[in-house]
């Protein structure tokens, strides 16, 4: 599995998932996007994010499940649209809205709240400006319509970025929607056990349809 974080955080947000999956023998990798974590000295662009994801995906011997949260979810969907033959499926968490108009303010608020809660990001607010510029004109719904891979949409029930959740399902009826009770935008941290179980379900579903994937069970 490849994990892609959100704005002004880093690969560190996936520690609950990495610990559980690694203990169970699953190959996993959490990357840092340009402008974040170990790559904080770089400027964020969507093309740079797609290259970072491609490097991570290329490190696996079999097509991985791509898991993205917030900005990482939008970048993961954009990557899946271009390179779906390299993936087994994609999990899109906390990114069920078009980033324009009022949702921009919700995105800024959610990004700030997550960063403060996890004490991540430092003086990197400029990356939000880079992100907004990178996603200007980008339509996740258009990409979702064209992707043929298995897709899971996972949101915390209290996430303000669920505004277009139903439009996602209308655009691609085969999309699996999972809403996690009592969780907010950073659903993987608010409800790690529930989120890990959803990942396990996705892996089991992929394994049942793809004989080439042989994955051990996850200890939650």
C-alpha positions in Angstrom: 0.0 0.0 0.0 1.1 3.6 -0.7 -0.1 6.3 1.6 -0.3 10.0 0.5 -0.8 12.7 3.2 -2.7 16.0 3.2 -1.7 19.7 3.2 0.8 20.9 5.8 1.3 17.5 7.3 3.6 14.7 6.3 4.0 10.9 6.0 3.9 10.9 9.8 0.1 11.0 9.9 0.0 7.4 8.7 1.8 5.9 11.7 -1.2 4.0 13.0 -1.7 2.4 9.6 2.0 1.7 9.0 2.4 0.0 12.4 -0.7 -2.2 12.0 0.1 -3.2 8.4 3.8 -3.7 8.9 3.2 -6.0 11.9 1.1 -8.2 9.7 3.6 -8.4 6.9 2.1 -6.0 4.4 4.5 -4.0 2.2 3.7 -0.3 2.9 5.2 3.0 2.0 4.1 6.5 3.2 5.6 9.3 1.1 6.2 13.0 1.6 4.8 15.2 -1.1 6.9 18.2 -2.4 6.6 21.0 0.2 6.1 18.7 3.1 8.1 16.6 5.6 11.5 15.7 4.2 10.7 17.7 1.0 9.7 20.9 2.8 12.3 22.8 0.9 10.5 22.1 -2.4 7.5 23.9 -3.8 4.3 21.9 -4.2 2.9 21.3 -7.7 0.4 18.7 -8.8 3.0 17.4 -11.4 5.6 17.0 -8.6 3.1 15.2 -6.5 2.3 12.8 -9.3 6.0 12.1 -9.8 6.4 11.4 -6.1 3.5 8.9 -6.1 4.9 7.3 -9.3 8.3 6.8 -7.6 6.6 5.1 -4.6 4.4 2.9 -6.7 7.4 1.8 -8.8 9.1 0.5 -5.7 6.5 -2.4 -5.4 6.7 -5.7 -7.2 2.9 -5.8 -7.6 0.4 -3.1 -8.2 -0.4 -1.5 -4.8 -3.5 0.0 -3.3 -3.1 3.8 -3.3 -4.5 5.6 -0.2 -4.7 9.4 -0.1 -6.1 11.8 2.4 -7.3 15.3 1.6 -4.7 16.8 -0.8 -3.2 13.4 -1.0 -6.6 12.1 -2.1 -6.9 14.6 -4.9 -3.3 13.9 -6.0 -4.0 10.1 -5.8 -7.0 10.4 -8.0 -5.1 12.5 -10.5 -2.4 9.9 -10.5 -4.9 7.0 -10.9 -6.5 8.7 -13.9 -3.1 8.8 -15.7 -1.6 5.5 -14.4 -4.4 3.2 -13.4 -2.6 0.3 -15.0 0.0 0.6 -12.2 -2.5 0.3 -9.4 -4.8 -2.3 -7.8 -7.2 0.3 -6.5 -7.5 3.7 -4.8 -8.9 4.9 -1.5 -9.9 8.5 -1.4 -10.3 9.9 2.1 -11.4 13.4 3.1 -11.5 14.8 -0.5 -15.2 14.5 -1.5 -15.6 18.1 -2.7 -14.6 20.3 -5.6 -12.0 22.8 -4.3 -13.6 26.1 -5.3 -15.7 28.8 -3.8 -16.9 28.1 -0.2 -15.1 24.8 0.0 -11.8 26.7 -0.2 -12.5 28.2 3.2 -13.4 24.7 4.6 -10.2 23.3 3.2 -8.1 26.1 4.8 -9.8 25.5 8.1 -9.4 21.7 8.1 -5.8 22.0 7.1 -5.0 24.4 9.9 -6.9 22.3 12.5 -5.2 19.0 11.5 -1.7 20.7 11.5 -2.2 22.2 14.9 -3.7 19.0 16.4 -0.8 16.9 15.2 1.9 19.6 15.7 3.0 19.3 12.2 3.8 21.7 9.4 5.8 24.4 11.1 6.1 27.6 9.1 4.9 26.1 5.8 1.6 28.0 5.2 2.9 28.9 1.7 2.2 25.4 0.7 -1.5 26.1 1.0 -1.2 28.8 -1.6 0.8 26.4 -3.8 -1.9 23.7 -3.3 -4.7 26.1 -4.2 -2.9 27.1 -7.4 -2.2 23.5 -8.3 -5.8 22.4 -7.9 -7.3 25.5 -9.6 -9.5 24.2 -12.4 -8.9 20.5 -11.4 -12.1 18.5 -11.3 -11.9 15.3 -9.2 -15.4 14.3 -10.5 -14.2 14.3 -14.1 -11.3 12.1 -13.2 -13.5 9.8 -11.1 -15.8 9.3 -14.1 -12.9 8.0 -16.2 -11.1 5.7 -13.7 -11.9 2.0 -14.2 -10.1 0.9 -11.0 -11.9 -0.1 -7.8 -12.4 3.1 -5.8 -13.3 3.5 -2.1 -14.4 6.9 -0.8 -13.9 7.2 3.0 -15.0 10.2 5.0 -15.4 11.1 8.7 -19.0 11.9 9.4 -17.9 15.3 10.8 -15.7 16.1 7.8 -16.6 19.5 6.3 -15.1 18.3 3.0 -18.0 15.9 2.2 -20.0 18.4 0.2 -20.0 16.6 -3.1 -20.0 13.0 -1.7 -23.2 12.1 -3.5 -22.1 13.7 -6.7 -19.0 11.4 -6.6 -21.4 8.4 -6.4 -23.5 9.7 -9.2 -20.5 10.3 -11.3 -19.2 6.7 -10.7 -21.9 4.5 -9.3 -19.5 1.6 -8.7 -17.6 3.7 -6.1 -17.8 2.3 -2.6 -18.7 4.9 0.0 -17.7 4.4 3.7 -18.6 7.1 6.3 -16.9 6.7 9.7 -19.0 7.8 12.8 -17.6 10.4 15.2 -14.6 11.1 12.9 -13.6 14.4 11.3 -11.4 15.3 8.4 -8.4 13.4 9.5 -10.4 10.2 9.6 -7.3 7.9 9.7 -6.2 9.5 13.0 -9.6 10.1 14.6 -10.7 6.5 14.1 -7.5 4.4 13.3 -9.0 1.0 14.0 -12.1 1.7 11.9 -10.0 3.1 9.1 -7.6 0.1 9.2 -10.5 -2.2 9.1 -11.8 -0.4 5.9 -8.3 -0.9 4.4 -8.4 -4.5 5.3 -11.8 -4.9 3.7 -10.5 -3.2 0.5 -7.5 -5.6 0.4 -9.7 -8.6 0.9 -12.0 -7.4 -2.0 -9.0 -6.9 -4.2 -7.6 -10.3 -3.4 -10.9 -12.0 -4.2 -10.9 -10.4 -7.7 -7.1 -10.4 -8.4 -5.5 -13.8 -7.9 -2.0 -12.3 -8.4 -2.4 -10.4 -5.1 -1.6 -12.6 -2.1 -1.8 -10.5 1.1 -1.7 -11.6 4.7 -4.3 -10.6 7.2 -4.0 -7.4 9.2 -3.9 -7.4 13.0 -5.9 -4.4 14.1 
